[in-house]
Amino acid sequence: MNQHRTQTTTFDIALLPGDGIGVDVTREAVKVLQALTPKLDGVKFAFHEYSVGAGEYLKHGNPLPDEAFEACRKADAVLLGAMGLPNVRWPDGKEMTPQIDLREKLQLYCGLRPIRLYHEHDTPLKRYKVGEIDLVIVRESTEGLFSGRQSQASPDKDEVCDVMRITRAGSERVCRSAFRVAQKRRNQVTLVDKANVLPSMVYFRSIFDAVAKEFPDVHSGHVYVDAAALYLVQRPHTFDVLVTENMFGDILSDLAAGLIGGMGMAPSADIGDGCAVFQPSHGTAPDIAGKGIANPIATILSAALMLEWLKHPATVKGAELIRRAVETVLEDPAQRTPDLGGRLTTTEMAKKIIARL
Ligand code: ATP
């Protein structure tokens, strides 16, 4: 962050468009931020773009080059599109997931996934109106069932095990983050676990309960992950903040995105103690890549999360302006990209939002 004599604050943003629709949606999110800048008193953004992902691997052999990683570490924030392509794999057959490497290397343990209904038209659930589905999934993003992802599964073996790694420090920090998020919302945190079956989840629950005592103003509860899937569909309005391990969070955030219109509506932030990466919850969507029809709203709302996280009074105001612009555009059911039943292109949708800023 640079402060000039005129009191302008310039935030350095590392920009990683990545692969597939990541390229299209980040381009539009940057346009929104650029259009917003004149309204943000004393704040500017300097974007520094880096090539990462499966395309970068094909060119130079590394999906997350050191230069890009160092830039992410030093930047005020990172805006990421999506990375990985199904037909570009490591020699052992696994897809490249440099976004997970980034979370682990930068210790971005708090995966924040806000789920908010912007228009009743876009939910498959009857009866829900704008704002009536409004919850946040906090996904632990550095351990859990993803921790064994670097191990090899040779087809010659008779058995393969994945490990659910739950540490005290990792659980304490993510649970505290969830309680702090709830304090700014409706003061309610639900732990999603499988403590009726897995010892790792009994342990996770005991740590959650201990952390809950540090936040007597916040109501806390538990629900098993299978029941959470059911309740999210039956009565999503009863949840405020849900906190869970990595894999459960991965699955439930896609389910929850389905409640508000799909992946194109679900923003996300991966937050650590010093760094944060903002990207849509979705992947590279190879089925629609290159067609110019991806919904840019998830990425634009992720940019709003970034503005909020930067904590400058002007950027916090900017985040609100973006959310209001999105809501206003969606008031007209004709203003939709094809994933929401409309005909707008990615660029046209972003233009509509910019016009409403
Ligand atoms: P990953 O595992 O990397 O998160 P994924 O395999 O879950 O990716 P996505 O790329 O998220 O898959 O796509 C899932 C579905 O959602 C696809 O049908 C895709 O076209 C759709 N989708 C994802 N993002 C968008 C978007 N921004 N706009 C429209 N449709 C989208």
Residues whose N, C-alpha, C, O or C-beta is under 5 A from the ligand:
A	BS01	ATP	M83 M263 G264 S281 H282 G283 T284 A285 D287 I288 I293 A294 N295 D339
